[in-house]
Amino acid sequence: MATTALRKPEPRAPLVLIVDDEPDVRDMMRDLFEGEGYLVESAEDGQDALEKLESIGRPSVILLDLMMPRMSGNAFLEAARKKRPEMSRVPVVVITGYAQMMLAAQAVTRVLQKPVDLSALLAIVRGYCEPRGAGASLHR
């Protein structure tokens, strides 16, 4: 009688959601985090990010610009948390050229001034979630 060992599913790498209207910024951050073993999804503005949340589930951390067309970062946070209350537990790192803006009402986790120091950004994200694999990606 043969025994079949049950295999545990591989743990999913943490998912970083990048929300920024600048394609070069999104691509730079995607390359950084994918190279470190994170899953990455990106959105060009808050509206795009809300739509993507429907398919990607809850991200491990959100990297968020504030000033974007169609839907700002603040409007995205408000809508996402209203629609899915569990999103209030997701760390949010705001990366903006307008760091002086008051963000306490949105309860963001950190604020970084653009241009962002990538090694500092990576250290912050690692503080919230460690990667489990290398070079993983959902899709571009």
N, C-alpha and C positions, 0 to 999 in steps of 0.2 A: 504494500500500500504506500503510494507516494504521498508525501506531504507537500503542500504548496505554501510557500512563505508569502504572506501578504506584504506587498511593497508599499511603503509610505509614499505618498505623492511628494515630489520635490517641492520644497517651499518656494513660493513665488517671490521674486526679487521685489523690493520696495518700488512703488510707482511714484515718480515725480511728475507733477502736472505743472508745465510752464505756460504762463499766460502773459503774452507780450505782443504788442502790435509791430515790433521791429523784427523782420525775418532773420537778420544777421544775429541778433541777440538770442532768438529762439534756437537757431542752428548752433551757435557757440555753446549754449548751455546744454543742448541735446548731446553734442559731441562729448562734452565734459562728463556728464552723468552716465551716458551709455558706456563710455570708456571705463568707468568705475564700477560697472555692473548693475546699474539701476535700470528699471523699465522707465521709459519716458513717453509721455504724451504731451503735445503742445497745442495751444490754441492762440488764434490771432487777436482775440478780444474776449470780453466777458461773455457775450452771447454765444460765441463758438465754444467757450469752456463749459457753459451750462449744458449745451447740446452734447458735448463729449462725455460729461459726467454720467449721462444716461447709459452709455455703453461701457465705460471703463470702471465703473464702480467708485469706491472710495479711495482716493489717492493717499499715499503715505505722508506727503508734504506738497504744498502748493507754493510755487514761486510766482509772484504776482506783480505786474506793473499796475499803476493806478490810472494813468491818463491814456485812454484808448478810445478809438471810435466805436460807435454803436452802443457799447456798454462798458462803463468804467470798472476798474478793479473793485471799488467800494460797492457799486451796484451789483456786481457779480457775487461778492461775498454775501450781501444781504439776501439776494434771490436764492443762492445755493443753500444757505442756512435755513431759509424759510421753507423751501421745498423739501430739504433733507436735513433735519435737525442734527443728525450725527456728524454732519460736516463741521459743526462748531468744535469738534475734537481734533480736527486735522490742523497741524501746524501750518501757519501761513507766514511766508517770508516775503515782505514787500520790497521790490527792487524798483526804485523810482528816481527820477531826476528831481523830484519834489519832496525830499525827505522831511522838510519842515512841516508838511501837512499834518493835521491832527488826525490820528488813526485810532485813538483809544476806543472810540465808539464801536469800531469794527472788531476790536479785540484781536489784532494781528499779533503774531509771535515776535517777529523781528522786522526792522526796517533797515535797508541798505541803500546807500546813495549810488546812483549811476555816475560814472562807470564803476561797475562792481569788481572787487578783487575776487577772482575765481577761487583762489585757495581758501579764502575766508568763507566764501559761499559753500564750497564743498565741505568744509569743517562744520559749518552750521547744519547742513543737511545730514551729515553723518551723525550729528548729535541727536537727530530725531529718528533716523533709520539707517542701519548699515546695509550695504549691498550684499547680495548672496551669490551672485554670478557675475560673469563678465560679458559686456557687449550685448546685453539683451535689449530688445526694442519691441514695442507693440506695432507701431507703424508711423509713418511720417505724415 
